[in-house]
Amino acid sequence: MAAEVAIGSPVESAVQSIDRPNLNEPKWDQTSYGGRAKHFFAVTNPLNLLLTGSQLNEAKRLVTLYKEGKVPANVTNEELWQAKYRYDSAFHPDTGDKMILIGRMSAQVPMNMTITGCMMTWYQTAPAVLLWQWINQSFNAVVNFTNRSGDAPLPTSLIAKSYVLATSGAVITAMGLNHLAHHAPPLVGRFVPFAAVAAANCINIPMMRQRELTSGIPVFDADNNRLGDSKAAAKSAITQVAVSRIIMAMPGMIIPPIVMNKLEQQGYWKKHPRLAAPIQIGLVGFMLIFATPLCCALFPQKSSISTSKLEPEIKAVIEARGKSMDKVYFNKGL
C-alpha cells in the first residue's frame, strides 16, 4: 500500500512539486455554463455504470483520505480527479451513501432512452399508455429519491407514501392528456407523452422530495459552515430541478416524433412497422447523451438563495455569528 502523508507536509512536497487539486469543488469553473456543462458531462457519462464495486470503493477511499488531509504519495493529480468524478457519479453528495444504480444520473441515458422510446412508440391505446407511464414514473421516482437534497434519513413509510402519490398523480395526468388527444391530428397525438412527462414531473419531483418541503434542506455560508435547514431553499431547489428535467426531456420527446411522423408516411416504413421502436429509442438516446449534462448544468449544483428569503430562525443564526452575508448556499439535488 502506498504511504499516506499529510497534504502540504515536507514529505508530500518532496514527492509532488505541484499543488494538489481542490477535490471539494468541481474541476471546472461553476460560475460559467460551460464549466458546469463539462462537469456534468463527466458525472453523467453512462460509462460510469461499468465501474466495478472495487473501483468505486477505491475512488471513495482516495477522496476520503484527501478530505482527511492525507493523500497517497504516489498518486497523481489526474488520478485524484478521476477518483473524484467516479465518486461523484455513484455516491450521494450529502449522505456519502452509494446511490441506487438506476437512480444515478449516469443511468439517465440508457434508462430514459429505452422507456421514452417505448412510450412514444406505444401511445395509441389506454393500456399501453398506462403501462409505460407507470414504468416511467416509477423510474422517475427512484431518480428523484436517489438525487434528493439533504442528509436526513427517510422512514420507509414516507418513501412508500411519496411513491404512491407521485406515480398515481403522474399517471392519472398522463391518462387524462391521452384522452384529450384522441381526436387530435396524429402528429399532435405523438406529443402527448411529452406533455404527460412535463406535467408529471411537476407532481413526481415534489412528492418524492416532500420531506424537504416540510423540514427544509441544509444551507451553508461561503466557508461551508452549516447554518440550519431552510424550506425556502428546498422550494428553490425543487423548482430548479423540475425545470431542468422538463427541458431535458424536450429534445428526445419533440424531435423524434416529427422525424417518425415523416418516415411513416413513406412506403418502406409502412411495410416495416417493427423498426419504429428501435429507431425511436436510438434517436432518443442520441438526444439524451447531450441533453442530460447540458440541462443538469442550467443551474449550479451548489445553488444559492438570498438571505432576505430565509426563515427568521436562520437569519437569527447568521446574526448571532456576527456575519454579514447576502446569500447562502445549498445542494439543489439533480
C-alpha positions in Angstrom: 0.0 0.0 0.0 1.3 3.5 -0.9 2.5 5.6 2.0 0.0 8.2 3.2 1.2 11.6 4.1 -0.5 14.8 5.0 -1.1 17.2 2.2 1.4 20.1 2.3 3.8 18.2 4.6 7.6 18.2 3.7 7.3 14.6 2.5 4.3 15.4 0.2 6.1 18.5 -1.0 9.2 16.4 -1.9 7.1 13.9 -3.8 4.9 16.4 -5.6 6.2 19.8 -6.7 2.8 20.9 -7.8 -0.2 21.8 -5.7 -2.9 19.2 -5.1 -6.3 20.0 -6.6 -9.3 21.0 -4.5 -11.5 18.0 -4.6 -14.1 19.8 -2.6 -15.1 21.7 -5.7 -15.6 20.6 -9.4 -12.6 20.6 -11.8 -14.2 23.3 -13.9 -15.4 26.8 -13.0 -19.0 26.5 -11.9 -19.8 30.2 -12.3 -20.0 29.7 -16.1 -22.4 27.5 -18.0 -19.5 25.9 -20.0 -17.8 24.9 -16.8 -20.9 23.4 -15.4 -21.6 21.5 -18.6 -18.1 20.0 -18.6 -18.6 18.9 -15.0 -21.9 17.2 -15.8 -20.6 15.5 -18.9 -18.1 13.8 -16.6 -20.7 13.0 -13.9 -23.4 11.7 -16.2 -21.2 9.7 -18.5 -23.0 6.3 -19.0 -19.6 4.5 -19.0 -19.5 5.2 -15.2 -22.1 2.5 -14.9 -19.5 -0.1 -15.9 -17.2 0.7 -12.9 -16.9 -2.2 -10.6 -17.6 -2.1 -6.9 -13.9 -2.3 -6.1 -13.1 0.7 -8.4 -15.8 2.8 -6.8 -14.6 1.8 -3.3 -11.1 2.8 -4.2 -12.3 6.1 -5.5 -14.2 6.7 -2.3 -11.0 5.7 -0.3 -8.9 8.3 -2.1 -11.5 11.0 -1.8 -11.9 10.3 1.9 -8.2 10.4 2.5 -7.9 13.7 0.7 -10.7 15.2 2.8 -8.9 14.0 5.9 -5.8 15.8 4.9 -3.9 12.8 3.7 -3.0 11.5 0.2 -1.1 8.5 -1.2 2.3 10.0 -2.1 2.5 8.2 -5.5 -1.0 9.3 -6.7 -1.0 11.9 -9.4 -3.4 14.8 -9.6 -5.1 13.3 -12.6 -5.7 10.1 -10.6 -7.2 12.3 -7.9 -9.6 14.0 -10.3 -10.6 10.6 -11.8 -11.3 9.3 -8.3 -13.4 12.4 -7.5 -15.6 12.0 -10.6 -16.0 8.3 -10.1 -17.0 9.1 -6.5 -19.4 11.9 -7.6 -21.1 9.6 -10.1 -22.0 6.9 -7.6 -22.2 8.4 -4.1 -24.7 10.9 -2.7 -23.0 14.3 -2.1 -24.7 14.9 1.3 -25.0 11.4 2.9 -22.0 9.8 1.2 -24.1 6.6 0.6 -23.7 4.7 -2.6 -26.7 5.5 -4.8 -29.1 3.0 -6.4 -27.6 2.1 -9.8 -30.6 3.1 -11.9 -31.1 6.2 -9.9 -27.7 7.6 -10.7 -27.5 10.4 -13.3 -25.1 8.2 -15.4 -28.1 5.8 -15.9 -30.3 8.6 -17.4 -29.3 7.9 -21.0 -29.7 4.1 -21.1 -32.8 4.0 -18.9 -34.6 7.0 -20.4 -33.9 6.2 -24.0 -35.5 2.8 -23.5 -38.5 4.0 -21.6 -39.1 7.2 -23.6 -38.7 5.3 -26.9 -41.3 2.8 -25.9 -43.7 5.5 -24.6 -43.5 7.2 -28.0 -44.0 4.0 -29.9 -46.9 2.6 -28.0 -49.0 5.6 -27.1 -52.3 5.0 -29.0 -54.1 2.7 -26.6 -55.0 3.3 -23.0 -53.4 0.1 -21.6 -50.1 0.9 -23.4 -50.1 4.5 -22.1 -50.9 3.3 -18.6 -48.1 0.7 -18.6 -45.4 2.9 -20.0 -46.3 5.9 -17.9 -46.3 3.8 -14.8 -42.9 2.4 -15.7 -41.6 5.9 -16.5 -43.0 7.5 -13.3 -41.7 4.6 -11.2 -38.2 5.2 -12.7 -38.5 8.9 -12.1 -39.5 8.3 -8.5 -36.3 6.3 -8.0 -34.2 9.0 -9.6 -35.9 11.8 -7.6 -35.4 9.9 -4.3 -31.8 9.0 -5.2 -30.8 12.6 -6.1 -32.7 14.4 -3.3 -31.0 17.1 -1.3 -30.1 16.8 2.4 -28.8 14.2 4.7 -31.7 13.4 7.0 -32.8 9.7 7.0 -36.2 9.0 5.4 -38.6 6.4 7.0 -39.8 3.6 4.8 -43.4 4.7 5.3 -42.7 8.2 3.9 -40.9 6.7 0.9 -43.8 4.4 0.2 -46.4 7.2 0.6 -44.4 9.5 -1.7 -44.0 6.8 -4.3 -47.8 6.1 -4.4 -48.7 9.8 -4.6 -46.0 10.6 -7.2 -46.8 7.7 -9.6 -50.6 7.8 -9.2 -50.8 11.5 -9.7 -48.5 11.5 -12.7 -50.2 8.5 -14.4 -53.6 10.0 -13.9 -52.4 13.2 -15.5 -50.9 11.3 -18.4 -54.1 9.3 -19.0 -56.2 12.5 -18.9 -54.0 14.1 -21.6 -54.1 11.0 -23.7 -57.9 11.0 -23.6 -58.0 14.6 -24.7 -55.7 13.9 -27.7 -57.9 11.1 -29.2 -59.5 13.3 -31.7 -56.4 15.4 -32.5 -54.2 15.0 -35.6 -51.7 12.1 -35.5 -48.7 14.4 -35.0 -50.4 16.1 -32.0 -51.0 12.7 -30.5 -47.3 11.9 -30.7 -46.6 14.9 -28.4 -48.9 13.5 -25.7 -46.1 11.6 -24.0 -44.0 14.8 -23.6 -46.9 16.8 -22.3 -47.6 14.0 -19.8 -44.0 13.8 -18.7 -43.8 17.5 -18.3 -46.9 17.7 -16.2 -46.0 14.5 -14.3 -42.5 15.9 -13.3 -44.3 18.8 -11.6 -46.0 16.2 -9.4 -43.4 13.5 -9.1 -40.5 15.6 -8.0 -42.2 17.5 -5.2 -43.9 14.3 -4.0 -40.7 12.2 -3.8 -38.9 15.2 -2.1 -41.8 16.3 0.1 -39.8 15.9 3.3 -37.5 18.7 2.0 -40.6 21.0 1.7 -41.8 20.2 5.2 -38.5 20.1 7.0 -36.1 22.1 4.8 -32.6 21.3 3.4 -29.2 22.3 4.8 -27.9 25.7 3.9 -24.3 26.9 4.3 -22.2 30.0 4.3 -19.4 30.7 1.9 -17.0 28.8 4.2 -19.3 25.7 4.1 -20.4 26.1 7.7 -23.9 24.8 8.2 -26.5 27.4 9.3 -29.6 25.3 9.5 -32.4 23.8 7.4 -34.4 26.0 5.1 -37.8 25.3 3.5 -37.4 28.3 1.2 -34.1 26.8 -0.1 -36.0 23.5 -0.6 -38.6 25.2 -2.8 -35.9 26.8 -4.9 -34.0 23.5 -5.3 -37.1 21.5 -6.3 -38.2 24.2 -8.8 -34.8 24.3 -10.4 -34.7 20.5 -10.7 -38.2 20.3 -12.2 -37.4 23.0 -14.8 -34.2 21.2 -15.7 -35.9 17.8 -16.1 -38.7 19.2 -18.3 -36.2 20.9 -20.6 -34.0 17.7 -20.6 -37.0 15.7 -21.9 -37.7 18.2 -24.8 -35.2 17.2 -27.5 -35.8 13.5 -27.1 -39.6 13.8 -27.0 -40.2 16.5 -29.5 -37.7 15.9 -32.4 -38.2 12.1 -32.8 -42.0 12.3 -33.2 -41.6 14.8 -36.0 -39.0 12.5 -37.7 -41.1 9.4 -37.2 -44.2 11.1 -38.5 -42.4 11.9 -41.7 -40.8 8.5 -42.0 -44.1 6.6 -41.5 -45.7 8.5 -44.5 -43.2 6.7 -46.7 -44.0 3.3 -48.2 -40.9 1.5 -46.8 -41.7 2.3 -43.2 -45.3 1.3 -43.6 -44.1 -2.1 -44.6 -41.7 -2.4 -41.7 -43.6 -1.0 -38.6 -41.4 -3.0 -36.2 -38.5 -0.7 -37.0 -40.3 2.2 -35.2 -39.3 1.2 -31.7 -35.5 0.7 -32.2 -35.3 3.8 -34.3 -37.1 6.0 -31.8 -35.0 4.5 -28.9 -31.8 5.3 -30.9 -33.0 8.9 -31.6 -33.9 9.5 -28.0 -30.6 8.1 -26.8 -28.6 10.3 -29.1 -30.5 13.4 -27.9 -30.1 12.4 -24.2 -26.4 12.0 -24.4 -26.2 15.8 -24.8 -29.4 16.9 -23.2 -28.7 15.2 -19.8 -25.5 17.0 -18.9 -26.4 20.3 -20.7 -29.7 20.5 -18.8 -28.2 19.5 -15.4 -25.9 22.4 -16.0 -28.7 25.0 -16.3 -28.4 25.7 -12.6 -25.3 25.4 -10.3 -25.3 22.2 -8.3 -24.2 24.4 -5.3 -27.1 26.8 -5.7 -27.7 29.9 -3.6 -30.6 31.9 -2.2 -30.8 35.5 -0.9 -30.7 35.8 2.9 -33.7 38.0 2.7 -35.8 35.0 1.7 -34.7 32.8 4.6 -36.7 31.8 7.6 -36.3 34.1 10.8 -34.5 31.3 12.7 -31.8 31.0 10.1 -31.4 34.8 9.9 -31.0 34.8 13.7 -28.2 32.2 13.4 -26.4 34.4 10.9 -26.8 37.5 13.1 -25.6 35.5 16.2 -22.4 34.6 14.4 -21.8 38.2 13.6 -21.6 37.6 9.9 -22.8 39.7 7.1 -23.8 37.8 4.0 -26.1 38.4 1.1 -26.8 34.8 0.2 -26.3 31.2 1.5 -25.7 28.0 -0.4 -27.3 24.6 -0.7 -27.1 21.4 -2.8 -30.1 21.6 -5.1 -30.1 17.8 -6.0 -30.5 16.6 -9.5 
